[in-house]
Structure formats: structure tokens, C-alpha cells
């Protein structure tokens, strides 16, 4: 029974509290609902902006690696210009400075003017990175890291204090507005009077967030994030090397003094950094008078211009093209008569290719004028086959049976091989054809 009585007593206390405060909160219900809606919209906008920023950052890094693989400093500078005030832009500036520095050092022995231009570009890229200062996001990251490093009890206490401050910043302005409205006899316009101090508090909080890096710097807290500190260290080392290389292009222009100052700054700011040892060695060498004299002599060195790329030099091949060769008919050693342009070359005939006929010999045209002529090329005809002699007296009149050729008719021989003229047989003894009558 005692538990039920205590439960009823708690219910009565809650109902009394609600009956007391609900009439006072009811006039501000619309304003409170509007405030909650604004908070929800702000949270959704923050989530959407974060996703969009992540996608743009991913695309920017892809472009950075593509430009870095190409090795062209102009592409890296374009990436830095398209993504200002971002980590991608800072890394692109540093890498562009490294490429300009490497190109300038190589050109010191070939072209001093081009080397000076490249080295001055490197100085500009490194200087742009060193001018980058921490923003309010870096300051908030620093505070979050410090908060994560606190003990558990300290975290709980800090969280409670922050929530009370936030609640007070939201409730106190409207409570003050309601009090002033009752004093003036306008209880329904209390939320309107509360908007003015609430807006002032919001403006103060925004200004504190934006000026947080300056506030922390005034308190002696360095808000530089680790990745930006690493970029500053690398840019300082590159700047010192660029000034040292520039000393080899111009004599007594103070570049060596600037290089010494950069090396000293590097050692002072990052005593345990990755560039401490090479910076220390270079600093010791540059402080020697012999090194300064060497740089002054090298500044007076004027390299000879490179030889022009002409044919005939060692290692070079003369230009050669098949189109530059003369035509086959114009080569020396050929006896063919030139044919005028536009005229057709006369076809070679069999009569031109054959020697003149002897007495008693007939030409192919005389032997068979009606035979079809086949166009013959420049090839010479085959050797003449001896004609078949007439039958001698007293010999057998039977002749062997001739077999026709397998490839061509018998009449074709007059076209390809001219038959020799039949020679008269030797005359026999006068008065008798019998060989026995000669006795």
C-alpha cells in the first residue's frame, strides 16, 4: 500500500507541475516548434553538405594523383587553383615546387636563365604553402582531440556544463522577454521580446566559432594540425634548397643568406623532424667561406648552348624516305629511252625482238599472216627449232606419226617459235637417181 501511495503522490506532483507551467509555455508553443524544426533542418543540411564535400574531395585527390604521375607542374598548379584552401591544394603546391626545383637544378648546367625562372617558381609555390594558417575547423579538431584525451569523469563534467550553457542560451532570452512583457502589461508578446536577446546570443556564438583560432592563439595554444605542420616543414626545406640553388645563378644577391635563415628556422621549429639532419649538414657547409666562394664562381659560369639537332652528327641518322628515290627508268645504267609525260609506252612486238631474216628464210608474218597475234612482252623468244628436211631419194617414205602437243595446237608454233625455211636438198648425180649408176 505504501508503494501505491507514493506513486499517487508522484502523479499528483507531476500534474501540479504541469498545471503550473503549461499555461506559461502554451503562448510560446509555436515558437518552440519553429525552433525544433530549424534545428532538424540544420542537422539535415550539415549531413548533406558533409557528403557533398566528401565526394568533391575524392575527385580532387584523383586529379592530384593523375597530375602527379604526369610530372607537369602546370597540371599540379591547376589542381591547386581549382581546390583552394584544401589539403589537396596545399599538397599540389608543394609537389609543384618540388618539380620546379628539380628542373631548375638540372638546367643550371645548360641554361642559367631557364634555371632561374624555374627556381623562382619553386620559391613562389613553397611560399604559398607557408602562408597557409589554421582555420576554425582545425581549431575545433584540436579541441575535440583534447576532449578525447581527457579522463572519463572530466568528460562527463565538461559535457554537463556545455549542455547547461546551451539550454540557458535558448531559455533565458525568452524568459527575460516574458518577464518584460508582463511588466509592460503585454503577456502575449513575450516571445517577440525574447527573440532579440536570443539573436544576440546566437551571433556571439557564431563569432566565437569563427574566431576560435585567434582566441586559442592569444591563449598560447598552437592550433596547427599535424598534416599542415608536415607540409610547412617540407615547404621550408624546399624553400631553403631553392634559395641555395638560386645562388648559383646570380652573384651576391643574398640568396645564400636566405637559405641559411630557412635552414635555421627548420631546425628551430622542428628539432625532431625528418629534415633536421640534412638541414644541419647544409647549414654547416653554407657557413663556410669556401662554400660561398664556390657559389660565386659558379654564378659566373656561363654554359655553352646545346648543339643544334642537325644530320651528320654522331649518333644522328640523316633523314631518309623511300619517296625521295628516283624512278626505276631514271636510274643510271639503263638504256631505255625516256617516255614523254602523257604518252603511252609502245608495246614490244615479235618482229622487233627477232633478228633480221636471212636469204631464203621466211618471217612469221610471211609464213602465217592470218594467225592470231598474241601480245608478246619484252622477253626474247625461244631458240629456233630446226625444220624437218625433205625425204632423200631411196629412203622410206613412211613417216613417223606425229602426236599433237598437249598444251597448244600445232598452228601456235608460228606465233611463239618461227619455223625455219625449208632448205633445198643436195642435188644427186646427173642422169640417174640410182646410187649404183655412179660407178
C-alpha positions as CSV (number, residue, x, y, z in Angstrom):
1,X,0.0,0.0,0.0
2,X,2.8,2.3,0.7
3,X,4.2,1.9,-2.8
4,X,0.8,2.8,-4.3
5,X,0.5,5.8,-2.1
6,X,4.0,7.0,-3.1
7,X,3.0,6.5,-6.8
8,X,-0.1,8.6,-6.3
9,X,1.8,11.3,-4.6
10,X,4.3,11.5,-7.6
11,X,1.5,11.6,-10.0
12,X,-0.1,14.5,-8.1
13,X,3.2,16.4,-8.0
14,X,3.7,15.9,-11.8
15,X,0.1,17.1,-12.5
16,X,0.6,20.1,-10.3
17,X,3.9,21.0,-12.1
18,X,2.3,20.6,-15.5
19,X,-0.8,22.6,-14.4
20,X,1.6,25.4,-13.3
21,X,3.9,25.6,-16.3
22,X,1.7,24.6,-19.2
23,X,-0.3,27.8,-19.2
24,X,3.0,29.7,-19.2
25,X,4.6,27.6,-22.0
26,X,1.5,27.5,-24.2
27,X,1.9,31.0,-25.7
28,X,5.4,30.0,-26.8
29,X,4.5,26.6,-28.3
30,X,4.6,27.8,-31.9
31,X,8.0,29.5,-31.4
32,X,9.4,26.3,-29.7
33,X,8.1,24.2,-32.5
34,X,9.7,26.5,-35.1
35,X,13.0,26.3,-33.2
36,X,12.9,22.5,-33.2
37,X,12.1,22.5,-36.9
38,X,15.1,24.8,-37.6
39,X,17.4,22.6,-35.6
40,X,16.3,19.5,-37.6
41,X,16.8,21.3,-40.9
42,X,20.2,22.4,-39.8
43,X,21.2,18.9,-38.9
44,X,20.0,17.6,-42.3
45,X,21.8,20.4,-44.2
46,X,25.0,19.5,-42.3
47,X,24.8,15.9,-43.3
48,X,24.1,16.7,-46.9
49,X,27.0,19.2,-47.0
50,X,29.3,16.7,-45.5
51,X,28.5,14.1,-48.1
52,X,28.9,16.5,-51.0
53,X,32.2,17.7,-49.6
54,X,33.5,14.1,-49.3
55,X,32.6,13.4,-53.0
56,X,34.4,16.6,-54.1
57,X,37.4,15.8,-52.0
58,X,37.7,12.3,-53.5
59,X,37.5,13.7,-57.1
60,X,40.1,16.3,-56.2
61,X,42.6,13.7,-54.9
62,X,42.1,11.6,-58.0
63,X,43.0,14.6,-60.1
64,X,46.0,15.3,-57.9
65,X,47.5,11.8,-58.3
66,X,46.8,11.9,-62.1
67,X,48.7,15.2,-62.4
68,X,51.5,13.9,-60.2
69,X,52.0,10.9,-62.4
70,X,52.3,13.2,-65.4
71,X,55.1,15.2,-63.9
72,X,53.9,18.5,-65.3
73,X,53.9,21.3,-62.7
74,X,51.3,23.2,-64.6
75,X,48.7,20.5,-64.0
76,X,49.5,20.5,-60.3
77,X,49.1,24.3,-60.1
78,X,45.7,23.9,-61.9
79,X,44.6,21.4,-59.2
80,X,45.6,23.8,-56.5
81,X,43.7,26.6,-58.2
82,X,40.5,24.5,-58.6
83,X,40.5,23.4,-54.9
84,X,41.6,26.5,-52.9
85,X,42.1,26.3,-49.1
86,X,42.1,22.5,-49.1
87,X,44.6,19.8,-48.3
88,X,44.7,18.8,-51.9
89,X,45.6,22.3,-52.9
90,X,48.4,22.5,-50.3
91,X,49.9,19.2,-51.4
92,X,49.7,20.2,-55.1
93,X,51.5,23.4,-54.3
94,X,54.3,21.6,-52.5
95,X,54.7,19.0,-55.3
96,X,54.7,21.7,-58.0
97,X,57.5,23.4,-56.1
98,X,59.5,20.1,-55.9
99,X,59.1,19.7,-59.7
100,X,60.2,23.2,-60.4
101,X,63.2,22.8,-58.1
102,X,64.3,19.6,-59.8
103,X,64.0,21.2,-63.2
104,X,65.9,24.3,-62.2
105,X,68.8,22.3,-60.7
106,X,69.1,20.3,-63.9
107,X,69.1,23.4,-66.1
108,X,71.9,25.1,-64.1
109,X,74.5,23.4,-66.2
110,X,72.8,24.1,-69.6
111,X,70.8,27.3,-69.4
112,X,71.1,29.7,-66.4
113,X,68.2,31.9,-67.5
114,X,65.7,29.0,-67.6
115,X,67.1,27.6,-64.4
116,X,66.5,30.9,-62.6
117,X,62.9,31.1,-63.8
118,X,62.2,27.5,-62.6
119,X,63.8,28.2,-59.2
120,X,61.8,31.4,-58.7
121,X,58.6,29.5,-59.4
122,X,59.6,26.9,-56.8
123,X,60.1,29.7,-54.3
124,X,56.6,31.0,-55.1
125,X,55.0,27.6,-54.6
126,X,56.7,27.0,-51.3
127,X,55.9,30.5,-50.1
128,X,52.2,29.9,-50.9
129,X,52.1,26.8,-48.6
130,X,53.9,28.6,-45.8
131,X,51.3,31.4,-45.8
132,X,48.5,28.9,-45.0
133,X,47.2,29.4,-41.5
134,X,44.9,27.2,-39.4
135,X,41.2,27.8,-39.8
136,X,38.3,27.3,-37.4
137,X,37.9,23.7,-38.4
138,X,41.5,23.0,-37.4
139,X,40.8,24.7,-34.0
140,X,37.7,22.6,-33.5
141,X,39.7,19.4,-34.3
142,X,42.3,20.4,-31.7
143,X,39.6,20.9,-29.1
144,X,38.0,17.5,-29.9
145,X,41.4,15.8,-29.7
146,X,41.9,17.4,-26.3
147,X,38.4,16.4,-25.2
148,X,39.0,12.8,-26.3
149,X,42.3,12.7,-24.3
150,X,40.5,13.8,-21.1
151,X,39.6,11.2,-18.3
152,X,36.1,9.8,-18.3
153,X,34.9,11.8,-15.2
154,X,36.3,15.1,-16.7
155,X,34.4,14.3,-20.0
156,X,31.1,13.9,-18.1
157,X,31.6,17.1,-16.2
158,X,32.5,19.1,-19.4
159,X,29.5,17.6,-21.2
160,X,27.1,18.6,-18.4
161,X,28.5,22.2,-18.3
162,X,28.1,22.6,-22.1
163,X,24.6,21.3,-22.1
164,X,23.6,23.7,-19.3
165,X,25.1,26.6,-21.2
166,X,23.3,25.7,-24.4
167,X,20.0,25.3,-22.5
168,X,20.5,28.6,-20.8
169,X,21.3,30.3,-24.1
170,X,18.0,29.1,-25.5
171,X,15.7,29.5,-22.5
172,X,17.0,32.6,-20.7
173,X,16.3,35.1,-23.6
174,X,12.7,34.0,-23.9
175,X,12.2,34.0,-20.1
176,X,13.6,37.5,-20.0
177,X,11.3,38.6,-22.8
178,X,8.2,37.1,-21.0
179,X,9.2,39.0,-17.8
180,X,9.5,42.3,-19.6
181,X,6.2,41.7,-21.4
182,X,4.3,41.1,-18.1
183,X,5.8,44.2,-16.6
184,X,4.5,46.2,-19.6
185,X,1.1,44.6,-19.5
186,X,1.6,42.6,-22.8
187,X,1.8,39.0,-21.8
188,X,1.1,37.7,-25.3
189,X,4.1,39.4,-26.9
190,X,6.8,37.9,-24.5
191,X,8.3,35.6,-27.2
192,X,8.8,38.5,-29.5
193,X,10.8,40.4,-26.9
194,X,12.8,37.2,-26.3
195,X,13.9,36.9,-29.9
196,X,16.2,40.0,-29.6
197,X,18.5,38.6,-26.8
198,X,18.3,35.2,-28.4
199,X,19.6,36.5,-31.7
200,X,22.4,38.4,-29.9
201,X,23.5,35.2,-28.1
202,X,23.5,33.3,-31.5
203,X,25.6,36.0,-33.1
204,X,28.1,35.9,-30.3
205,X,28.4,32.1,-30.6
206,X,29.0,32.2,-34.3
207,X,31.7,34.9,-33.9
208,X,33.4,32.8,-31.2
209,X,33.4,29.8,-33.5
210,X,34.9,31.7,-36.5
211,X,37.5,33.5,-34.3
212,X,38.4,30.4,-32.3
213,X,41.9,30.0,-33.9
214,X,42.7,33.6,-33.0
215,X,41.3,33.2,-29.5
216,X,43.4,30.0,-28.9
217,X,46.5,31.6,-30.4
218,X,46.1,34.5,-28.0
219,X,45.9,32.0,-25.2
220,X,49.2,30.5,-26.4
221,X,47.8,27.3,-27.9
222,X,49.1,26.3,-31.4
223,X,46.2,25.1,-33.5
224,X,48.2,23.9,-36.5
225,X,47.1,20.4,-37.4
226,X,49.8,17.7,-37.8
227,X,49.3,17.4,-41.6
228,X,49.7,21.1,-42.1
229,X,52.7,21.2,-39.8
230,X,54.3,18.4,-42.0
231,X,53.6,20.5,-45.1
232,X,55.1,23.6,-43.6
233,X,58.3,21.6,-42.7
234,X,58.6,20.2,-46.2
235,X,58.0,23.6,-47.8
236,X,60.6,25.3,-45.5
237,X,63.2,22.7,-46.5
238,X,62.3,23.1,-50.2
239,X,62.5,26.9,-49.9
240,X,66.0,26.7,-48.4
241,X,67.2,24.4,-51.2
242,X,65.6,26.7,-53.8
243,X,67.4,29.8,-52.4
244,X,70.7,27.8,-52.3
245,X,70.3,26.8,-56.0
246,X,69.4,30.4,-56.9
247,X,72.8,31.5,-55.5
248,X,74.4,29.7,-58.5
249,X,72.6,31.8,-61.0
250,X,73.2,35.3,-59.6
251,X,76.3,36.5,-57.7
252,X,76.0,38.3,-54.3
253,X,72.2,38.7,-54.4
254,X,71.6,37.4,-50.8
255,X,70.2,34.0,-51.8
256,X,72.7,32.2,-49.6
257,X,71.7,34.3,-46.6
258,X,68.0,33.4,-47.2
259,X,68.9,29.8,-47.5
260,X,70.8,29.9,-44.1
261,X,67.8,31.6,-42.5
262,X,65.4,28.9,-43.8
263,X,67.6,26.1,-42.6
264,X,67.8,27.7,-39.1
265,X,64.0,28.1,-39.0
266,X,63.6,24.5,-39.9
267,X,65.9,23.3,-37.2
268,X,64.3,25.6,-34.6
269,X,60.6,24.7,-35.3
270,X,61.1,21.0,-35.9
271,X,64.1,19.9,-33.9
272,X,63.0,16.2,-34.2
273,X,61.7,16.5,-37.8
274,X,62.6,14.3,-40.8
275,X,64.7,17.1,-42.4
276,X,66.7,18.0,-39.4
277,X,69.9,16.1,-40.3
278,X,70.2,17.2,-44.0
279,X,69.4,20.8,-42.9
280,X,72.1,20.7,-40.3
281,X,74.7,19.4,-42.8
282,X,73.8,22.1,-45.3
283,X,73.9,24.8,-42.7
284,X,77.4,23.9,-41.6
285,X,78.6,23.9,-45.2
286,X,77.0,27.2,-46.1
287,X,78.5,28.9,-43.1
288,X,82.0,28.2,-44.5
289,X,83.7,30.9,-46.6
290,X,84.9,28.3,-49.2
291,X,81.3,27.4,-50.0
292,X,80.4,31.0,-50.5
293,X,83.3,31.5,-52.9
294,X,82.4,28.3,-54.8
295,X,78.9,29.6,-55.3
296,X,80.2,33.0,-56.5
297,X,82.4,31.3,-59.1
298,X,79.6,29.0,-60.2
299,X,77.4,32.1,-60.7
300,X,80.0,33.4,-63.2
301,X,79.9,30.1,-65.2
302,X,78.1,30.6,-68.5
303,X,77.3,27.2,-70.1
304,X,77.5,26.9,-73.8
305,X,74.3,26.4,-75.7
306,X,73.5,22.9,-76.9
307,X,74.5,21.9,-80.4
308,X,71.7,22.1,-83.0
309,X,70.0,18.9,-84.0
310,X,71.4,18.6,-87.5
311,X,72.1,15.5,-89.6
312,X,75.6,14.2,-89.7
313,X,76.3,14.5,-86.0
314,X,77.5,11.5,-84.1
315,X,74.6,9.3,-83.1
316,X,72.2,11.1,-85.5
317,X,70.8,9.5,-88.7
318,X,70.2,11.5,-91.8
319,X,66.6,11.9,-92.9
320,X,65.7,9.1,-95.4
321,X,62.5,8.5,-97.3
322,X,61.5,6.0,-100.0
323,X,59.6,8.7,-101.8
324,X,62.9,10.6,-102.4
325,X,64.3,7.8,-104.5
326,X,64.4,8.3,-108.4
327,X,62.1,6.2,-110.6
328,X,63.3,3.0,-112.0
329,X,63.7,4.3,-115.5
330,X,65.8,7.2,-114.5
331,X,68.5,5.2,-112.7
332,X,71.9,5.3,-114.3
333,X,73.0,2.3,-116.3
334,X,69.6,1.7,-118.0
335,X,69.5,2.4,-121.8
336,X,65.7,2.7,-122.0
337,X,64.7,5.9,-123.8
338,X,62.6,8.2,-121.7
339,X,58.9,8.4,-122.5
340,X,57.4,11.9,-122.5
341,X,54.8,12.7,-119.9
342,X,51.3,11.8,-121.1
343,X,52.5,9.5,-123.9
344,X,51.8,5.7,-123.8
345,X,54.8,3.4,-124.0
346,X,54.7,1.4,-127.3
347,X,54.2,-2.3,-126.8
348,X,57.1,-4.6,-127.9
349,X,56.4,-6.8,-130.9
350,X,57.8,-10.1,-132.0
351,X,59.4,-8.5,-135.1
352,X,61.3,-6.1,-133.0
353,X,62.6,-8.8,-130.9
354,X,63.7,-11.2,-133.7
355,X,66.9,-10.7,-135.8
356,X,66.6,-9.9,-139.5
357,X,65.7,-12.9,-141.7
358,X,68.5,-14.3,-143.9
359,X,68.1,-15.1,-147.6
360,X,65.7,-18.0,-148.1
361,X,64.3,-17.6,-144.6
362,X,60.7,-16.5,-144.0
363,X,59.4,-14.4,-141.2
364,X,56.5,-15.3,-139.0
365,X,54.3,-12.7,-140.8
366,X,55.1,-14.2,-144.2
367,X,54.5,-17.8,-143.1
368,X,51.2,-17.3,-141.5
369,X,49.6,-13.9,-142.0
370,X,46.2,-15.0,-140.8
371,X,47.3,-16.4,-137.5
372,X,46.1,-14.5,-134.4
373,X,48.8,-12.4,-132.9
374,X,49.2,-12.6,-129.1
375,X,50.8,-9.6,-127.4
376,X,54.3,-10.5,-126.5
377,X,56.3,-9.0,-123.7
378,X,59.9,-7.8,-123.6
379,X,61.0,-11.4,-123.2
380,X,63.1,-12.9,-126.0
381,X,61.6,-15.8,-128.0
382,X,63.0,-19.3,-127.5
383,X,65.6,-20.7,-129.8
384,X,64.5,-21.8,-133.3
385,X,63.8,-25.5,-133.8
386,X,65.4,-27.0,-137.0
387,X,62.9,-27.7,-139.8
388,X,62.2,-31.2,-140.8
389,X,64.2,-32.0,-144.0
390,X,62.7,-33.5,-147.1
391,X,62.9,-37.1,-147.8
392,X,66.0,-38.2,-149.6
393,X,65.7,-40.4,-152.6
394,X,65.7,-44.0,-151.8
395,X,64.6,-43.6,-148.3
396,X,61.5,-45.0,-146.8
397,X,58.5,-42.7,-147.5
398,X,56.7,-43.7,-144.3
399,X,57.0,-41.0,-141.7
400,X,56.5,-41.5,-138.0
401,X,53.1,-40.4,-136.8
402,X,53.3,-37.0,-135.1
403,X,51.5,-36.7,-131.9
404,X,49.7,-33.4,-131.2
405,X,51.1,-31.2,-128.4
406,X,49.4,-31.4,-125.1
407,X,49.3,-27.7,-124.3
408,X,48.7,-25.9,-127.6
409,X,47.7,-26.6,-131.3
410,X,50.3,-27.1,-133.9
411,X,49.5,-23.7,-135.5
412,X,50.5,-21.9,-132.3
413,X,54.2,-22.6,-133.1
414,X,54.2,-19.9,-135.7
415,X,53.3,-17.4,-133.0
416,X,55.9,-18.4,-130.4
417,X,58.6,-20.1,-132.4
418,X,59.1,-19.2,-136.1
419,X,59.8,-22.3,-138.2
420,X,63.0,-22.3,-140.2
421,X,62.6,-22.2,-144.0
422,X,62.9,-25.5,-145.8
423,X,66.4,-25.8,-147.4
424,X,66.7,-27.5,-150.9
425,X,68.1,-30.9,-150.7
426,X,71.5,-31.7,-152.2
427,X,71.3,-32.5,-156.0
428,X,72.1,-36.0,-157.0
429,X,74.4,-37.2,-159.9
430,X,73.3,-36.2,-163.3
431,X,71.4,-38.7,-165.5
432,X,70.3,-41.2,-162.8
433,X,68.7,-41.3,-159.5
434,X,70.1,-44.7,-158.6
435,X,73.2,-44.5,-156.4
436,X,74.6,-47.6,-158.2
437,X,74.7,-45.7,-161.6
438,X,77.6,-43.6,-160.3
439,X,80.0,-46.3,-160.6
